[in-house]
Amino acid sequence: MVERLTYSIDHRPGFLQRAREETFDLLVIGGGITGAGIALDASSRGLSVCLVEKGDFASGTSSKSTKLIHGGLRYLKQFEFGLVKEVGKERAVLHHLAPHLVVPEKMVLPLIKGGSLGKTMTSIGLYIYDFLADVEGDDKRRMLDKEEILEIEPLLPTEKLLGGSIYAEYRTDDARLTIEVIKTAYRYGALPLSYLECTGIVEENGQAVAAWCRDQLDGEVFKIHFRQVINAAGPWVDQVRGMVEQISGKRLYLTKGVHIVVPRAKLPVAHAVYFDVPHDNRMIFAIPRLEITYIGTTDTYYEGDKEHVTVNRGDVEYLLRAANETFSIENLTEADIVSSWVGLRPLIYEEGKSASEISRKDEIFEASNGMLSIAGGKLTGYRKMAERIVDIVVRRIFPDDYQDHPARTEDIFLTEDPFENYTACQLYIDEIKKVLLPKGLPEFYARYLVHNYGKDTSRILETLNTNNRLTSEESLLLAELDYCLANEMMIKPLDFLIRRTGRLFFLPQSIGLVEKHIFPYLEDKAAMQEIQLQQEMLSWREVLQSIRSFN
Ligand code: FAD
């Protein structure tokens, strides 16, 4: 494996040159978690891999999930034991591979009078859940009576509360997980290219051999040659399938999921709470993070424009009402929302089933020209999805010795310098707090930085420029920006604000610094000359408008 490679926009012209000239064993279309996982799995098995993503990495669904690495408790209701077992076990694997990024989170599940959950069934359900995923020790579920649960989560509704339980899951940042998988694939020799859209597939003798690609930065169009292609385009899977044949049989069914963000002080839950929506038969989460709490998600059929999915007033009212009817808090209103996000689940259509009932299992389709497509699934299961589809590719590329190319990702850490375990990560956070406090930075920044960048936090802090023109928070923002420009193929300002840092959602206080600091700073960077920053400023203002105002 190559050590400490930098991965930045400066390398892009050389990367594009390679993409034009080489014939790759595998081309992956789509740089969400599914495509990223495939690129890592395939490159670590010895395949030469190119990946094309039409926007930024994780700019599709993989930055818009509930950000949990979870077993999917509710899938037990649908008797999806296989799915629960697989993703349940994956939680511990991913935690081991990236302890700073896939972080243990205790979930509180209240039992409410008239709710959809009964005490006995919940206890049995959680027992099965733990059993399927081999959960051990303190992480096993505990059933709590009313007093016990109120002690740990005092905001639950005293009148209606029957008791509840506490069980173990993990939280993550979906976009950062995708970026780390992309960077790891790059270290294993893959060539992941963002802002490069696949616009067509070229066939020879009935077989797919190349893809037309358009550079989204300068409009140039060229061909990338391959031996095998995988379509991992998430909600756009059918669009890419449509480039090669008429879609028949299984097809995608998109459902829209919205999250809203409120200041933590407005909904100060101590844990992530998974609760019944009082006025229907669904469950949603309230999840505290840094100084905010986010609430979600909705799950409704979607057939509109995939490039411009919006949060509407109905979505917001649904989530606010659910929170207001569940927690003993001052009523939350639309004015309390500081941010929001919305994503599309790329599910596979099943006759007669509603949005919430459709299976989250993944499936692989093959076109007559050999193109493989993969859809469905979950963020949590990305590694196993990759393994299944790359098994097929390896048999094609190495027919005689495919056994010599087994999947290896269970042992590939997702950072170059990983923490040994979560305790080591927590100790490191304590060390970072000691560095931040004298600089006047609140201690939550230690958790923010380490959960985002792991041990590279130290590298960022080394470059903290504390001149007296900038506050500590402004200096930190620019130090992170430098790090992301140099190491994380950050190309546009929104790549930084949404997908490299999550600042737009989790540190809304950063919003005021963007126009004053980020844009002027980028204007001076030679590497940014290709980027139309005026245009990017308009996109930023549009995003800002869309996360807080709803039609
Ligand atoms: P995407 O992330 O959408 O990636 C596909 C990529 O392909 C996109 O970036 C797109 O730009 C690119 N693309 C499309 N067409 C082209 C083209 N022609 N050329 C180049 N690139 C192209 N799962 C969990 O495990 N835990 C959760 O908590 C969770 N919560 C969720 C909550 C919501 C609201 C939603 C919507 C989903 C949730 N999921 C969760 C599911 C999970 O987020 C998705 O299964 C996963 O992110 C899908 O990843 P993907 O890579 O398949 O799709």
Boltz pocket constraint, residues with backbone or C-beta under 6 A from the ligand:
constraints:
  - pocket:
      binder: B
      contacts: [[A, 29], [A, 30], [A, 31], [A, 32], [A, 33], [A, 34], [A, 35], [A, 52], [A, 53], [A, 54], [A, 55], [A, 56], [A, 57], [A, 58], [A, 59], [A, 60], [A, 61], [A, 62], [A, 63], [A, 64], [A, 65], [A, 66], [A, 67], [A, 68], [A, 69], [A, 70], [A, 196], [A, 197], [A, 198], [A, 199], [A, 232], [A, 233], [A, 234], [A, 235], [A, 236], [A, 240], [A, 255], [A, 256], [A, 257], [A, 258], [A, 297], [A, 298], [A, 343], [A, 344], [A, 345], [A, 346], [A, 374], [A, 375], [A, 376], [A, 377], [A, 378], [A, 379], [A, 380], [A, 381]]
      max_distance: 6.0
